[in-house]
Amino acid sequence: MSDYLIKALAYNGQVRAYAVRTTETVGEAQRRHQTWPTASAALGRAMSAGVMMGAMLKGEEKITIKIEGGGPIGPILVVSNSKGEVRGYVTNPQTHFDLNEQGKLDVRRAVGTTGTLTVVKDIGMREHFTGQVPIVSGELGEDFTYYFVTSEQTPSSVGVGVLVNPDNTILAAGGFILQLMPGTDDETITDIENRLKQIPPVSKLIQQGLSPEELLSELLGKENVKILEKLPVAFTCTCSKERFADAITSLGKEEIQDMIDTEGKAEAQCHFCNEMYHYSKEELEKFKQEAK
């Protein structure tokens, strides 16, 4: 089953709901960055939340999420858009710890609990919308929940999970976001709260083979859910050799001449996808001519 996301309404429009399967997407990030299990779980949770938040946007809008919790994994950066395209990386991908007291990957220890979660929305206007909240948990699901309540004043529940195989590949990944619309009645709120207390971790449900539709049915009751849209999800990077060439050209003639004199070539690596681009002396000479 390929990764995809669904948007839905529930309880007669009182609840907005998103659910996503990101197993292949997080798996691609794990392969590209060679993340160890705890780092994979942290990155995968952030990417799962990020791609659902991207799906809340329109057109060419995009969202950038930066998680800086002060832990050994270092900053986590995720970028996504309204089309289900997402990319991300962790600063220290080879971070791993023993399982925590609950027998789960110790994401809190890796991420840390003394920093911030920052969300920047580029909605095509001169000024970007920026929201920032303190890290309250380090487990990330609770942190995104706190972000929505505090920064966007939207009561929400965010669940994200990643399971990792013994060989470090990704077994299952995905998540959900439930958001209460203004005027949601108390009976609906109580029903959702009771359901959330009873369900297994989201990664377990995905491991069992539940689709995003079935995940929402499990969370909210099939009779309460109305599916609105289905969106394919994939790890997608916007880097290219041409884009990095433009960056080299923008350094100016002196800087490029220094590259030619010292190395006789240049290489550039994308943080998001780890792709490496190589430039020959002849290419550098051309960039120098084009530089200001």
Backbone torsions as a table, in degrees:
resi	resn	phi	psi	omega
1	MET	NA	123.9	178.0
2	SER	-74.2	158.1	-179.7
3	ASP	-70.7	141.4	173.5
4	TYR	-159.5	168.3	-176.5
5	LEU	-127.2	146.7	173.6
6	ILE	-123.5	145.1	171.9
7	LYS	-109.2	140.6	-177.0
8	ALA	-150.1	163.0	167.4
9	LEU	-115.3	153.5	-179.5
10	ALA	-141.8	161.4	179.0
11	TYR	51.9	53.0	176.5
12	ASN	55.5	42.2	174.8
13	GLY	84.9	4.1	-180.0
14	GLN	-79.3	-19.9	-176.2
15	VAL	-128.4	133.6	172.6
16	ARG	-100.2	133.5	-173.6
17	ALA	-134.8	143.5	176.0
18	TYR	-132.2	142.7	173.3
19	ALA	-143.7	145.8	-174.5
20	VAL	-145.4	145.2	168.3
21	ARG	-107.5	123.8	-176.3
22	THR	-125.9	22.9	-174.6
23	THR	-57.3	-48.8	-179.5
24	GLU	-71.0	-36.8	-178.8
25	THR	-64.6	-48.4	178.0
26	VAL	-67.8	-34.1	176.5
27	GLY	-61.4	-38.4	177.1
28	GLU	-65.4	-41.8	177.3
29	ALA	-63.5	-40.6	179.8
30	GLN	-62.7	-41.9	-179.6
31	ARG	-66.6	-42.2	-176.5
32	ARG	-69.4	-36.0	-175.2
33	HIS	-104.3	-5.0	-178.7
34	GLN	52.2	46.0	179.7
35	THR	-70.4	144.4	172.5
36	TRP	-84.5	165.1	-166.9
37	PRO	-52.7	-47.0	-177.6
38	THR	-66.6	-39.9	176.6
39	ALA	-64.4	-39.0	178.3
40	SER	-61.1	-42.1	-179.2
41	ALA	-65.0	-43.3	-179.9
42	ALA	-65.1	-48.1	-179.8
43	LEU	-64.4	-43.4	-179.2
44	GLY	-63.0	-40.6	177.1
45	ARG	-63.7	-44.1	-179.7
46	ALA	-64.3	-41.5	179.3
47	MET	-67.2	-38.0	179.6
48	SER	-64.2	-45.4	176.4
49	ALA	-64.7	-41.4	-177.2
50	GLY	-62.5	-41.7	-177.6
51	VAL	-70.0	-31.7	175.4
52	MET	-71.0	-38.2	177.2
53	MET	-67.2	-34.9	174.9
54	GLY	-62.4	-36.4	-179.3
55	ALA	-68.1	-13.1	176.1
56	MET	-80.8	-9.3	-178.1
57	LEU	-89.6	-180.0	-179.8
58	LYS	-129.8	157.3	170.3
59	GLY	51.2	-124.9	-176.9
60	GLU	-93.5	10.1	-179.7
61	GLU	-65.6	151.7	177.6
62	LYS	-144.0	164.7	-176.2
63	ILE	-132.4	139.4	176.8
64	THR	-120.5	127.9	-178.8
65	ILE	-116.8	128.7	176.7
66	LYS	-124.4	124.4	-179.4
67	ILE	-113.8	116.0	-179.9
68	GLU	-126.0	90.4	-174.9
69	GLY	-96.8	-1.2	179.8
70	GLY	82.8	4.5	-178.8
71	GLY	-87.8	175.3	-175.2
72	PRO	-66.2	-17.8	179.3
73	ILE	-71.3	-20.5	-177.8
74	GLY	76.8	-176.4	-179.9
75	PRO	-60.4	144.3	173.0
76	ILE	-112.1	133.8	179.6
77	LEU	-126.3	130.5	179.7
78	VAL	-133.3	135.4	175.7
79	VAL	-126.0	132.9	177.7
80	SER	-143.7	170.0	-179.8
81	ASN	-138.6	-172.9	-175.2
82	SER	-77.2	-4.6	-174.1
83	LYS	-101.2	8.0	-178.7
84	GLY	83.1	12.7	178.8
85	GLU	-94.1	132.1	-177.1
86	VAL	-144.7	147.3	174.8
87	ARG	-145.0	157.2	-179.4
88	GLY	-173.0	165.1	176.4
89	TYR	-154.6	159.7	171.3
90	VAL	-112.1	149.0	-175.9
91	THR	-66.1	-40.1	-179.6
92	ASN	-120.6	84.1	-172.6
93	PRO	-66.2	-25.9	179.4
94	GLN	-91.5	59.7	176.5
95	THR	-114.0	127.5	179.0
96	HIS	-155.0	145.8	177.9
97	PHE	-134.3	166.4	172.8
98	ASP	-62.3	159.7	178.9
99	LEU	-61.5	150.8	179.3
100	ASN	-79.3	-174.2	-175.0
101	GLU	-63.8	-23.6	178.2
102	GLN	-87.4	2.5	-179.6
103	GLY	77.4	20.3	-178.7
104	LYS	-112.6	163.0	174.9
105	LEU	-59.3	133.8	-170.4
106	ASP	-85.9	70.6	-177.9
107	VAL	-64.3	-39.1	-179.6
108	ARG	-56.0	-44.4	-178.6
109	ARG	-65.7	-37.9	-179.3
110	ALA	-70.5	-44.9	-175.7
111	VAL	-75.0	-41.3	-174.6
112	GLY	91.5	168.1	-174.7
113	THR	-131.2	16.9	-175.3
114	THR	-124.5	48.1	-178.2
115	GLY	-149.2	-146.4	-173.6
116	THR	-136.3	155.4	169.0
117	LEU	-112.8	120.3	-176.8
118	THR	-117.1	132.8	178.1
119	VAL	-121.6	124.1	177.7
120	VAL	-117.2	121.0	178.5
121	LYS	-104.7	124.0	174.5
122	ASP	-100.3	100.6	-177.0
123	ILE	-106.5	24.9	173.1
124	GLY	84.3	7.6	177.6
125	MET	-104.2	167.6	-176.6
126	ARG	-61.6	-43.7	179.4
127	GLU	-94.7	132.4	175.4
128	HIS	-86.5	149.1	172.8
129	PHE	-82.7	126.5	179.1
130	THR	-125.1	128.2	175.1
131	GLY	-123.8	137.6	-179.0
132	GLN	-138.4	134.3	177.8
133	VAL	-134.4	156.1	175.2
134	PRO	-70.0	149.7	172.0
135	ILE	-68.0	125.3	-177.5
136	VAL	-105.6	-16.9	-174.5
137	SER	-135.9	-45.6	-172.5
138	GLY	86.9	-10.5	177.0
139	GLU	-83.1	-13.1	173.6
140	LEU	83.5	-45.0	176.9
141	GLY	-57.6	-49.6	178.6
142	GLU	-64.8	-32.6	-179.3
143	ASP	-68.8	-41.0	176.3
144	PHE	-68.7	-36.9	175.5
145	THR	-58.0	-45.9	179.9
146	TYR	-64.3	-38.4	178.1
147	TYR	-59.0	-49.2	-177.0
148	PHE	-62.5	-43.6	-178.1
149	VAL	-66.4	-42.5	-172.4
150	THR	-85.1	-47.4	-172.2
151	SER	-88.6	-32.7	-177.8
152	GLU	-111.6	1.1	-179.8
153	GLN	50.8	41.2	179.0
154	THR	-121.7	105.9	177.6
155	PRO	-57.5	123.1	-171.9
156	SER	-142.0	162.5	168.9
157	SER	-131.4	123.8	-179.0
158	VAL	-116.5	125.6	175.1
159	GLY	-123.9	124.5	178.7
160	VAL	-137.0	143.7	-177.5
161	GLY	-153.3	152.7	178.3
162	VAL	-140.7	132.6	171.8
163	LEU	-113.7	137.8	-175.1
164	VAL	-116.9	135.9	177.2
165	ASN	-73.4	162.0	177.5
166	PRO	-57.5	-26.7	-179.9
167	ASP	-91.1	15.5	177.4
168	ASN	79.4	-6.7	176.1
169	THR	-73.4	166.8	-174.7
170	ILE	-91.4	123.5	179.4
171	LEU	-84.2	-44.6	-178.5
172	ALA	-158.8	143.3	177.3
173	ALA	-155.0	148.3	178.9
174	GLY	166.2	-166.6	179.9
175	GLY	176.5	-175.9	178.8
176	PHE	-147.5	154.7	169.1
177	ILE	-132.6	125.2	174.9
178	LEU	-113.8	132.2	-178.1
179	GLN	-130.9	130.5	178.9
180	LEU	-83.1	129.4	176.6
181	MET	-80.3	157.6	178.1
182	PRO	-55.8	135.0	177.4
183	GLY	86.7	9.6	177.3
184	THR	-59.6	132.1	-175.6
185	ASP	-76.8	157.8	-175.3
186	ASP	-61.8	-34.0	-179.0
187	GLU	-63.3	-42.6	178.7
188	THR	-64.7	-44.7	-179.6
189	ILE	-60.0	-45.1	-180.0
190	THR	-63.5	-41.9	-179.8
191	ASP	-61.9	-44.4	179.7
192	ILE	-65.0	-44.2	179.3
193	GLU	-58.4	-43.3	179.9
194	ASN	-66.1	-39.8	178.6
195	ARG	-64.4	-42.8	-178.1
196	LEU	-64.9	-30.6	179.0
197	LYS	-68.8	-25.5	-171.1
198	GLN	-97.8	-17.9	-173.7
199	ILE	-81.5	151.3	174.1
200	PRO	-68.9	169.6	175.7
201	PRO	-55.7	145.8	-174.6
202	VAL	-59.7	-36.7	-179.6
203	SER	-64.2	-33.6	177.7
204	LYS	-65.8	-40.8	179.9
205	LEU	-64.5	-39.4	178.9
206	ILE	-69.6	-39.2	177.1
207	GLN	-59.8	-34.3	179.1
208	GLN	-73.0	-4.1	176.3
209	GLY	96.8	8.9	179.8
210	LEU	-68.1	132.3	175.0
211	SER	-77.2	166.6	175.1
212	PRO	-55.3	-37.6	177.4
213	GLU	-63.2	-45.3	-179.7
214	GLU	-67.5	-31.2	177.5
215	LEU	-62.7	-46.4	178.7
216	LEU	-66.9	-35.4	176.5
217	SER	-62.4	-39.7	178.3
218	GLU	-66.1	-39.1	-177.5
219	LEU	-73.8	-41.7	-167.4
220	LEU	-120.2	-9.6	-175.0
221	GLY	91.3	122.6	-174.5
222	LYS	-55.2	-36.4	-177.0
223	GLU	-68.4	-16.5	-176.8
224	ASN	-96.1	-8.6	-169.7
225	VAL	-106.0	134.5	173.7
226	LYS	-122.2	112.9	-178.7
227	ILE	-74.1	131.9	-179.7
228	LEU	-103.7	-39.8	-171.7
229	GLU	-156.9	148.4	175.8
230	LYS	-122.4	134.2	-172.5
231	LEU	-133.8	125.0	176.6
232	PRO	-66.1	147.5	-178.0
233	VAL	-124.4	138.5	-180.0
234	ALA	-157.3	151.5	170.4
235	PHE	-71.2	118.6	-176.4
236	THR	-136.9	124.5	178.2
237	CYS	-109.3	147.1	-177.7
238	THR	-99.8	6.8	-178.7
239	CYS	-72.9	160.7	175.9
240	SER	-162.4	162.7	177.9
241	LYS	-62.1	-36.4	-178.9
242	GLU	-66.8	-40.1	-178.2
243	ARG	-65.2	-43.0	177.1
244	PHE	-67.9	-34.1	176.8
245	ALA	-60.8	-40.8	177.3
246	ASP	-61.6	-39.2	-179.9
247	ALA	-65.0	-41.2	178.6
248	ILE	-64.8	-44.1	179.5
249	THR	-59.0	-37.0	-177.8
250	SER	-69.8	-12.4	179.4
251	LEU	-69.2	-25.0	178.9
252	GLY	101.3	162.0	-173.3
253	LYS	-60.4	-44.2	-175.8
254	GLU	-63.0	-46.0	-179.1
255	GLU	-62.2	-42.8	-179.6
256	ILE	-67.3	-39.6	177.2
257	GLN	-61.7	-36.6	177.7
258	ASP	-62.9	-40.2	176.4
259	MET	-61.0	-44.0	-178.7
260	ILE	-63.7	-43.0	-176.5
261	ASP	-70.6	-38.7	-174.0
262	THR	-87.3	-42.5	-175.2
263	GLU	-113.9	-30.3	-175.8
264	GLY	74.3	10.6	179.8
265	LYS	-167.6	178.1	176.8
266	ALA	-150.7	154.5	173.5
267	GLU	-141.0	149.5	-179.6
268	ALA	-136.3	141.6	-178.7
269	GLN	-124.0	135.1	178.9
270	CYS	-80.6	128.8	178.0
271	HIS	-62.8	-37.3	-171.4
272	PHE	-75.3	-39.2	-173.9
273	CYS	-120.8	-4.2	178.6
274	ASN	69.0	8.6	177.3
275	GLU	-64.8	137.6	-179.4
276	MET	-109.2	133.6	178.9
277	TYR	-118.1	135.0	-176.8
278	HIS	-114.3	141.5	-179.1
279	TYR	-129.2	128.4	-178.4
280	SER	-80.0	171.3	177.4
281	LYS	-59.9	-39.8	-179.5
282	GLU	-62.8	-40.9	178.8
283	GLU	-65.1	-40.7	178.7
284	LEU	-63.5	-39.5	176.8
285	GLU	-59.6	-40.7	178.7
286	LYS	-64.8	-43.2	179.3
287	PHE	-62.8	-37.6	-179.6
288	LYS	-61.8	-40.4	179.4
289	GLN	-64.9	-34.1	-178.0
290	GLU	-82.2	-19.3	-176.2
291	ALA	-71.8	157.9	179.2
292	LYS	-86.9	NA	NA
